[in-house]
Amino acid sequence: MADKRDMNLPKRIFDLSQPVFTNCPQYPDANPRPVEIRLLYMLAVQGVNKEVVEMSTHSGTHCDAPYHFFEDGETIDRIPLESYIGPATILDLRGKEPGSAIERADVERFAERIAEGDIVLLNTGWGHKRANTKEFLTGYVYLGGEAAQYLVDGGVKGVGIDAVSLGGYNDPGKAGPPHRTILGNGKFIVEELYFPDEVMDGKKRLFVAAPVKLQGTGGAWTRAMLWEF
């Protein structure tokens, strides 16, 4: 039998996921369907507790697949698992004005820390504001199209953000470009992350965020993590 001491296990795991619960915050679509979690079986009666969940594939911390924006794009279940695992570089963008775009110049400041094959995570501070408020749901900082192209040109593996969307609110000119640029170049997106203060120390850690294997969808929920070895 193999000795588990020979396995290279992480010394620490940081949870970058937001909790999902009834009526939790999510992108405010024109016709929103609130998240609902209700008890189906009760331990006292049926002998087990069992729940029913109704929610969008883009509620809570989730990954976007190309099919989200491209009719012929790959769906979540057709993307290799290794796509969602890689070294992560976190960019500290908490000083941006609410509702503003992350510009190319904002990202270029971190050029020396971004290597080809990195997963770039954008900390705008919005993950700590999570609530059903107008500020969190509509006034978030988002990735601009030119900055998205800069990241793709640099060979990043994927992009994550702590806002409800990578693109700007309620404006196709702000929402479309970053999504189309990242997804259209075969990269993945993860949205609604949460960054504990401990991970803002400049260290690179292994990002792991394999989504639930939903067949034929453009998005799926994930438990995003940083592994420290």
N, C-alpha and C positions, 0 to 999 in steps of 0.2 A: 504494500500500500504506500502511495506517495506521501511524503512528509509535507504537510501544509506550510512548514517553515521555509520550504524551497520556493513557494509561490511569491511572486512580487505583488503583494497586496498594498493598497494605498494606506498611508498612515492616518490620513484624515479625509473625510468627504464633506464637501460644502453643498448644501441644498440651494439651488438657484430657482426653485419652483414656487409659484404662488398657489395657495390653497384654493380648491374648488368647493363651493358650497351654494346652497339655494340663494338665488338672486345676487350672486357674486358679480363684481364688475366685469364687463366685457365690451368689445367694440360696439358703439351705439349705432347699429344698423337702422335703416329707415323703418323697418318693421321688426323690432327686436323680439326675440323669444328668450325670456329669462331662464337661467339655469334652475332646474328643479330636481331635488333629490328627496325621494319619499320612501317610507318604509313599506315593503311589500309583504314580508313575513316577519312576525314578531316572535322573539325567543320564548316569551311566556305562553304563546298559543301554539305556534308551529314547531317550536323546538330549535329554531335558528333565527338569526336576524339576517334579512336580505333586503337590499334596496333596489329601487328603480331610478335611473338617472336620465333626464332629458336635457340635452345641451348641444350647442353647435360644436362642430369639429374645430372651431377656432376660439373656443372659450378656454380661459385659464392659460397656463404655459403650454404652448403648442408649436409644432413645426408646420411650415408651409412647404408644399411641393409644387413643382412647375405647373401642374394641372390647375392650381388655384387661379392662375392668370392666362394659361395657354391651353386651348382645347385639346391639342395633341401632345401636351406635356406629360411627363411621368407622374404617376400617382404615388401616394405614400408607400404603398405596399411593393412598388417596383424599384424603390431606391435602396441600394445596398446599405446594410447596417453600418459599415465602416465609414460611410459618408458623415454620420452624426457623431463621430469620435475623432478628436484631434487636439493638438496643443492650442490653448486659448490665450489670447491677448485681450485684456480688458482696457478700454479707453475711457478715461475719466472725463466725461463731458457734462458734469453736473453744474457747470457755470452758464450753460446756454439759457437764453431767454425762453420762457414758456411759449409754445406755439411756433418756435423757429426751427429752421432746417439745420441739420449738421452738414456743413459745407466741406468741400474738398480741403480747404486750408485747415479746418478743424482736425481732420484726419491726418493730414500730412505732418502735423506736429509730432505724431507718434510713429513716423516712418521707420525709425531705427528699431522699434520694438515689434514691427509687423513683418513676419517672415512668410515666404511662400508656403502654403499648406496650413497656415494658421486659421483658426476660427476666431473671428474678431467680434468681441462682445462690447456693446455700447451702453455704458452706464450713464444715463441722463439724470438719475435721481428719482425717476418717476415710479420706480418699483416701491419706494418708501411712501409714496402718496396714494397708494391704491385704495380707492373708495368710490362709491357711486356719486361722484361730484363732477360738475362741469369741467373743473380744472383737470382732473385725472383723465376723464373720458374724451375730452375734445381739445385741451390745451397743451398736449404733450409735445415733446421735442421729437423730431423724426429725421430720417436719413434723406438727404437730398440726392437727386439723380446723379450729379457729377461726382459726389463723394462715393456713391455706390459703384460707379464706373471705375473710379480710382482703386477701390478695393478689389474689384474683379480683375483689373489689369495687373494688380500686384500678386495675383494667384491665390487669394484666400480661398479657404474651403467652404466657409459659410459665414453668416452674419447673424448676430442676435441682439436684441434690444429689450429694455425693461418697460417699454410702453405697450399699449394695447395693439399697436401696429407699427410696422417699419416705415410706412408712408403716412403723409399728413392727413388730417381729418377732413372728410366731406369735400374733397377736391381731387378729381381725377388727375389733375396736373401735378399734384403733390403725392398722391397715393400710388399712382401707376408706375412712374419711372424707377423708383428704387426696387419695387417688386419685380418689374419686368427685367431690369438689368441683372439682378442677382439670380432670380429663378431661370431667366432665359439663357444664362450662361452655365446652367447645370449645378449651381450652388444651392444650398438650402438656407432657409430663414427660420429662426426661432424667436417668438414674440412673448411678451409678458414674463420676462425674467425678473428675478429678485437678486440683488447683490448685497450680501452681508458685508459689513465694514471690513471684516478680516481679510477679504480677498482683494482689497484695494491697496496691496502692498507692492505691486509691480512684478510679482512672481508669475511665471507661466505655470499653469497646471493643466491637467488633462480634462477636457470637456467631454461629457458623455450625455447624450440626450436622444436616445433612440425612441422614436414615437411608437404608439400602439399601431399594430398592423391592421389598419382599416383598409379594406379592398376598394379601389376605385375612387378614392377621395383626394382632395387637394390640401388636406390638413389633418392633423391628428394630435392628440394630447401627448405630452411627454413629461417625464420626471427629469429635469435638467440638473446636472451635478458637475462639480469640479473635484477631481481626484488629486490629492497631493501625495507624492511618494517620498 
